[in-house]
Structures are given as structure tokens and as C-alpha cells.
Amino acid sequence: MDDPHKNLRIAAAKAFMESLEELENILAEDRPGSESPSSELIHDPSEPSIDLSLLEEVAADLAKFFGEEELWEEEE
């Protein structure tokens, strides 16, 4: 029996992953010289600290919760 909300869950998971990618791109643009490992060591206390790996874990957990584990793995 198919879940009537499966397509909605798939669309929501895809939209969330796309939003996460956009956020990563925006954060990368806002950090001039972020390619340099030493620049990552300098922390400006006025800027919020965002752990992108944590965001990726959250996205994976949401995909698992919605039953779309294979979708998350395909996107990587």
C-alpha cells in the first residue's frame, strides 16, 4: 500500500536539501578567504558559529524520519 503523502515527503526532503546547499553557498560567499585553513581558526565573536556538518546530520536525520534514506544517499 502506497503512502498518500510519499510524494509530498520526497518533495519536502529535496527542498530541504536544496536549501541546505544554498545556505552552504551563501556562507561560503560571506567568508572571504575561507579557502585558507588558517582563516578558519580566527573566530569573530560577533558572527554566529555554524557547524555545517551538524546541518548535514540534521538533513540526513530528517530524510530518515521521512523514510527517504535512499534519496539522501543519492544526492551526495
N, C-alpha and C positions, 0 to 999 in steps of 0.2 A: 504494500500500500504506500503510495507516494504521499509525502508530507505536502499539504497545500501551500505551505509557506516556504518551501525549499528555495524557490526562485528568488523570493524576497531576501532570504538569508544569504544566498550566494551574492546577490547584488549588493547587499549591505557589507559583506565581507570584502568584496572587491573595492567598493567605495572607500572603506576604511583603510585598506592597504594603499590605495592611490593617495589618500590624504596623508598617510604616514610618509610616503615618498616625497610628496610636495613639501611637507614640513621639514624633512631632512634637507631638501634642496634649498629652502629658504634659510635654514640655519647655516648651511654651508656658505651661502652668499653673504650672510651677515658677519661672517668671521673672516676678515681679510687675513691672508697668510696662514690659513688653517692647515695648509699642506705641511707646514713646518711642525715637527713634533715638539720643539721647544716652546712654540707659541701656545700649545695646549696646556702647558704647565702654568702659564700665567693666568690667574683667575681674577676677573674683575668682580668684586662683591656686589656691585650694583646689577649685574646680569644674573638672571636665574640659571641655575645649573641644570642641564637636561641630559640625562643619560639615554642616548639613542638605543643602546642595546636593551634597556628596560622597556622602551616603547615597542621595540620589535617583539620582545617576550609577551607584552600585553596583547599585541596584534595576533600572535600565534595562539595565545590562550583564548582569545575571543573566537578565532577561527575554529578551535577545537570545541568550544562551547556550542557554537552554531553547527557543529558537525561537518565542517568543511576543511578537515585536516589536509586532504589531498590538494585542495585549492591553494592553501598557503604554501605547500611544498612546491607546487608547480610554478608559483610566482617567483620564488627565489632563484 
